[in-house]
Amino acid sequence: EEGNTVCNLVSLITLGVKSLSELGMLAARDGGNLVTILNTSWKGVITLLQIDKQMVSEVDIGEIILKLISLIKESLRFAAEAWSSCSVKENVSATEARRVFLPVKFYLINAVKVVALFPSQSSLVLKEIALCVLMISAFKVLLSQQTHVKSAGEVMTNLLEKTTVDLLIALLNSGETTRELRLTLLDSLFVDAQCFSNQISKKQSHDSQAKTTMVDILSLSVES
């Protein structure tokens, strides 16, 4: 009977995490009108994951991290498309930049918590984590190079730099992370410049002469 109770709890927690994370995805894609639901759902996911490692043994931790990474990329891509499409390059205000980057920080913070709780399972999506960090860093560099979004780059640095580093530290400093995985993660971060350019060119309809844009960088995937 006790075994059945544990199995039922595991099933309920697994279902709860899945349902809350999906609700969090829907709320995030509603354009910011469901902030309370967004915050509550993802905080609920973290709360359930903190209950007991045995109780969350059936939860797909990698999937949770990939969902958070997809929300980070979508938020940044939306901003990149909006800021790149202006016919007249109007300066992006710090207020607008904060509106874009605060949700990204929220997703990053939750990703850090998940990785810190389950470093072994998180290592299964190590390449996706590394690519996410690279995208954020590259995006920040491109912002700093364009006058009309330079202030947005400064806001991005202030809001996201520390949390992005925390995401790496959560994986690198864990006692569950092997030396081989640490080296793999670090190797993924130090991408050859030419290789990175080649990956972007594939996203530009094979036009190697096209100028790299913020949207190009945020369209990269591990497969590319």
C-alpha positions in Angstrom: 0.0 0.0 0.0 2.8 2.4 0.9 4.4 1.6 -2.5 1.2 2.4 -4.3 1.0 5.7 -2.5 4.5 6.6 -3.5 3.8 5.7 -7.1 0.6 7.8 -7.1 2.6 10.8 -5.7 5.3 10.4 -8.4 2.6 10.3 -11.1 0.8 13.3 -9.6 4.0 15.4 -9.3 5.1 14.4 -12.8 1.7 15.4 -14.2 1.8 18.6 -12.2 5.2 19.6 -13.5 4.2 18.9 -17.1 0.9 20.8 -16.8 2.4 23.8 -15.0 5.3 24.1 -17.5 2.9 23.9 -20.4 0.7 26.5 -18.8 3.8 28.6 -18.3 4.6 28.3 -22.0 1.1 29.4 -23.0 1.2 32.3 -20.6 4.6 33.5 -21.9 3.3 33.5 -25.5 0.3 35.6 -24.7 2.2 38.8 -25.1 2.6 39.6 -21.5 -1.1 39.7 -20.6 -0.9 36.8 -18.2 2.1 37.8 -16.0 0.5 36.4 -12.8 -0.2 33.0 -14.4 3.3 33.0 -15.9 5.0 33.7 -12.6 2.8 31.3 -10.6 3.1 28.4 -13.1 6.9 28.4 -13.3 7.3 29.0 -9.5 5.0 26.0 -9.1 7.2 23.9 -11.3 10.3 24.7 -9.2 8.4 24.1 -6.0 7.3 20.6 -7.2 10.9 19.8 -8.3 12.2 20.7 -4.8 9.9 18.3 -3.0 12.1 15.1 -3.2 14.4 13.7 -5.9 12.7 10.3 -5.7 9.3 11.9 -6.1 10.4 13.6 -9.3 12.3 10.7 -10.8 9.9 10.4 -13.7 10.1 14.1 -14.7 11.9 14.9 -17.9 14.3 17.6 -16.6 15.9 18.1 -20.0 12.5 19.0 -21.5 11.9 21.6 -18.7 15.2 23.2 -19.5 14.5 23.2 -23.2 11.2 24.9 -22.7 12.8 27.7 -20.7 15.6 28.0 -23.3 12.9 28.2 -26.1 11.2 31.0 -24.2 14.5 32.9 -23.8 15.1 32.6 -27.6 11.6 33.6 -28.5 11.7 36.7 -26.3 15.1 37.8 -27.8 14.1 37.0 -31.4 10.9 39.0 -31.0 13.0 42.0 -29.9 15.6 41.4 -32.6 12.9 41.4 -35.3 11.2 44.5 -34.0 14.4 46.5 -33.5 15.8 45.4 -36.9 12.7 46.0 -39.0 12.3 49.7 -38.2 12.8 51.7 -41.4 14.0 54.6 -39.4 16.4 53.4 -36.7 14.8 55.0 -33.7 16.6 54.7 -30.4 15.4 51.9 -28.2 14.7 53.2 -24.8 15.9 51.6 -21.6 12.3 51.2 -20.5 11.5 49.1 -23.6 14.7 47.1 -23.2 13.8 46.3 -19.6 10.3 45.2 -20.7 12.0 42.7 -23.1 14.8 41.5 -20.9 13.1 41.1 -17.5 11.1 38.1 -18.7 14.3 36.6 -20.1 15.9 37.0 -16.7 12.9 35.3 -15.1 13.4 32.3 -17.5 17.1 32.2 -16.9 16.7 32.3 -13.1 14.3 29.3 -13.3 16.7 27.5 -15.6 19.5 28.1 -13.1 17.4 26.6 -10.3 16.5 23.5 -12.4 20.2 22.9 -13.4 21.3 23.4 -9.8 18.8 20.8 -8.6 19.4 18.3 -11.3 22.9 18.8 -12.8 23.2 15.2 -14.1 19.9 15.3 -16.0 20.7 18.8 -17.2 24.0 17.6 -18.7 21.9 15.7 -21.3 21.0 19.1 -22.9 24.5 20.6 -22.3 24.9 21.7 -25.9 21.6 23.5 -25.9 22.6 25.3 -22.7 25.9 26.3 -24.2 24.3 27.6 -27.4 21.8 29.6 -25.3 24.7 31.3 -23.5 26.5 31.9 -26.7 23.4 33.5 -28.3 22.9 35.8 -25.4 26.5 36.9 -25.5 26.5 37.4 -29.3 23.2 39.3 -29.1 24.7 41.6 -26.5 27.8 42.2 -28.7 25.6 43.1 -31.7 23.5 45.5 -29.7 26.6 47.3 -28.5 27.7 47.8 -32.2 24.5 49.6 -33.3 23.8 53.1 -32.1 20.0 52.9 -31.9 20.1 49.8 -29.6 23.3 50.6 -27.6 21.3 51.5 -24.5 19.4 48.3 -24.8 22.7 46.4 -24.8 23.6 48.2 -21.5 20.3 47.2 -20.0 20.9 43.6 -21.2 24.3 43.5 -19.6 23.0 44.7 -16.3 20.0 42.4 -16.2 21.3 39.2 -17.8 25.1 38.9 -17.5 25.3 37.6 -14.0 22.4 35.2 -14.3 23.8 33.8 -17.6 27.1 33.1 -15.8 25.1 31.5 -13.0 23.6 29.1 -15.5 27.1 27.9 -16.4 28.4 27.8 -12.9 25.4 25.7 -11.7 26.6 23.0 -14.2 30.4 23.4 -13.9 30.6 23.6 -10.1 28.3 20.6 -9.4 29.9 17.6 -7.8 27.7 15.4 -10.1 29.3 16.9 -13.2 32.2 14.9 -14.5 35.5 16.4 -15.7 34.7 15.2 -19.2 31.3 17.0 -19.2 33.0 20.2 -17.9 35.5 20.1 -20.7 32.7 19.4 -23.3 30.8 22.4 -22.0 33.8 24.7 -22.1 34.7 23.4 -25.6 31.1 24.2 -26.7 31.5 27.8 -25.5 34.8 28.5 -27.3 33.5 28.2 -30.8 35.8 28.9 -33.8 34.8 32.2 -35.3 34.8 30.8 -38.8 32.6 27.9 -37.8 30.2 30.2 -36.1 30.0 32.3 -39.3 29.5 29.3 -41.4 26.5 28.2 -39.3 24.9 31.6 -39.6 25.5 31.6 -43.4 23.4 28.5 -43.7 20.5 30.4 -42.1 21.0 33.2 -44.7 20.0 31.2 -47.8 23.6 30.3 -48.3 24.5 34.0 -48.9 27.9 34.1 -47.2 28.2 37.9 -48.0 25.1 38.8 -46.0 25.7 40.8 -42.9 25.0 38.9 -39.7 21.9 40.1 -37.9 20.5 39.7 -34.5 17.7 37.5 -35.9 20.3 35.2 -37.7 22.1 34.5 -34.4 18.8 33.7 -32.5 17.8 31.3 -35.3 20.7 28.9 -34.7 20.1 25.5 -33.3 22.3 22.6 -32.1 21.5 20.7 -35.3 22.7 23.6 -37.5 
